[in-house]
């Protein structure tokens, strides 16, 4: 019996053939997701799955396009692999303190993310500069309770691994998502963990990352010190 190829596999094979044959020269930018979705008559989620396979095969390289990104002291941060990697790439030495690792039921978040289950594994952390010990961020990550993640509350910590490494080992690989940013005053508890005064202004970023199939990878709320972090927007 001949195996039935999934739609994204058919798209992967078609584009791979065009690339290998030289029809698409090295360095040429592929059409956008919308254009590819129209060409093949599929959803953008299916296109993303195909592009992910091409990327894994080394036939394309995914680059950050124009859009919004975060700066630290004027230096751009590529936070797709987490704040630790992004800051380290800029030579900024930080350490992370884990405040809590627990299983939570959050109906409101599940509804907002369109999930059937309200169960999450939540990891709360602060990040501080090694140079002077000042806390520059408070991060609250909500992860799906998949194997490799759902055991974390029993351990009570991430061990010697970063959260990004834990996620990758559990098969949680971000493909696309959205991020929003606003400024707001921090409350009493947030002020305590950030070692600031209640009512101080911080940048509030909320990022939802999803896998190529649309499943949740991570929803993270970060409070960033505006004395160090800024938002940059490229256009045109």
N, C-alpha and C positions, 0 to 999 in steps of 0.2 A: 504494500500500500504506500502511495506517495504522500509524504507529509505535507499538510496544508500550511503554506507560509502566511504569517500574519501580515497585516497591511504595512506595519512599520518595517518589517523585514523586506517586503517587496520594494519599498521606497529606498531602503538602505542599498539593496542590490542594484537598483537602477542608477542611483547617484554614484555608487562605487564604480560601476562600469564606465560612467562618463568621466570620472576622475582618472581611472587607470588607463583609459584609452587616449587620454590627452585632449578629449573634447573640452574639458575644463582645465586650463593650464595651472601649473603650480602657482600659488599665491592669489588666484582669482577668488573673489568673495562669492559665496553661494547666495542665491536669492534669499530674501527674508522668509521667516516662518509663514507669514500670511500668503506670500506668493507661492511657496511650495505647497501649502495646504490647498490652494485653489487649483494648482496644476494637477495634483494627484487626487483631488476630490475627497480629502480626509480632514480631520480636525487638527488643530495646531498641536494638541497633545501627542497625536500620532507622529507628527513631523518631528517633535522634540525627541521622541523615543528613537527615531531613525537617526537623527543627528548625533545623539548620544552614542549609538553604535559605531557611527563613522568616526567619532572622536576617539573611542576606545581602540578602533582598528588603526589609528594613526593616519587616517586619510584626510582629516580636517583638524584644525586647531581652533578651539573656542576662545575668542578674545572678548574682553569687556568693551562694549561699544560706548557711544556717547550716551550720557545720562547723568544721574546724580551719584556722587560717591562722597565718602567721608574723608576729611583731612585731619591729621594730628600735627599740631604746631606747623601747619602749612604744608605738610607732606602727605601725598595721597596714600590711602590705605586700601589694599585689595583684600577685603575681609571675607572672601568666599571660602577660605580655609580657616576662618576664625580670627578673632582679634589677636591672639597670641602670635600666630604666624605673621599677620599683617604688621604688627608693631615691631616684631623682631626683624623683619625685612628692612625696616627703617632704622635699625640700630637702637631701638628703644627697649630697655631692659625692664620688664615688669614681672610681678609675681601674682598668683591667683590664690585667693582664700575661698574655700568652699563653705558656704553657710548652711546649706541644707540640700539633701537628696531624698526626695519622698514621692510616694504615689499620691496623686490628687484626683478628685472628681470635679471637673469644671464644665458644667452644662453650658454656660454662656460662651466660653471659648470654643467648645465643640460645635455649637450652633453657628457661630461666626465663621468657622473654618469649614462648615459643611460636612462634619464627621458624624458617624453613627454612634460612636462610643465616646463618653465624656471622660475616659480614663487617660491620664498623662503621667509620665515620669518627669518631675520638675526638679531642676538643678538651679540653685541660687548661688551666685558667686560675686565677689568683688575683685577688682584688679587695681593694684597699686604700683607706683613707680619705685623701683629698687633704690634709686638715688636718694630720695627724701622720704619715702614711706607714704606719700600722699595718695589717697584713693581717687582714681580717675574715672571709675565706672562701677556700676552695679548691674548685673545681668541675671535675668530670670528666663531660663530655657524650659520649654515644654516639649517633650518628645513622645512619640507613640510608644506604647509598651511592647515593643518587639523583643524577641530573644536577643540577649546581649545588652539590653537596656533595662528591661523590667526587673532584672536582678539587682540593680544598683541600690535601691532603698535598703535591702538587707545588708549590703556591704557598708552603706553609710558614707561612701566616698567614691571617687573615680580611680582610686589607687594611684599608680604612677603615670596614668595616661591623661592626655588632655581630652576635653569633651569632644573635640573634632575627631580624635583617634578612636574614641569609644563609638562614635556614630559610624565611622567608616567600617570598623570591624563588625558592626551590626547590620551593615548593608544599607545604611541611611546616607545616600549620596545625592546632594542637591543638584537639580538640573535647571530649575527656574523658580521664580517667586516674585514677591513684591516687598517693598520696604517703605515705611512712612516715618516722617520725622516731624516733631513739634517741640516747642519749648514749654515748660511748665514748672511750677514750684513743687519742691519735694515735700513729702509729709514727714511726720515725726519719726516713724520707723526708718524710712529711707535716709533721713538726716543722720540717724544714729549709725547706720552701717557705712554711710559715706563720710562720716565725721565732719558734717557740716551743720549749719543752722536750719531748722525747719523754715520753709518758705524761700530758701535759696533757689535760683533758677538753674535747671539742667536741661540738656537736650534729651528728649524721649524718642527713641527709635523703636519701631515695631516691625520685625521682619518675619515673613512666613516663607519658608523654603519647601519646595515640593520636588519629588522624584520625577523622572521622565513620564511615568504613568499617572501622575497627578496626585499620588498619595503623599501624606504629610511626612516631611523629614524633620522639621523643627519650626517652632514658633518662639521667637526670642524677643523679650522686651529689655532694652538697655537704656540706662540713664548715664549719659556721658557729660563729663565736666566741660562746660563751654569755654573755660579758660584754655583748654587744649584742643578740643574737637570742634571742627567746623564742617559745614555741608557745602560742597561745590557742585555746580551744575554746568555741564557743557551742552551747547546747542548749535544748530546749524549744520 
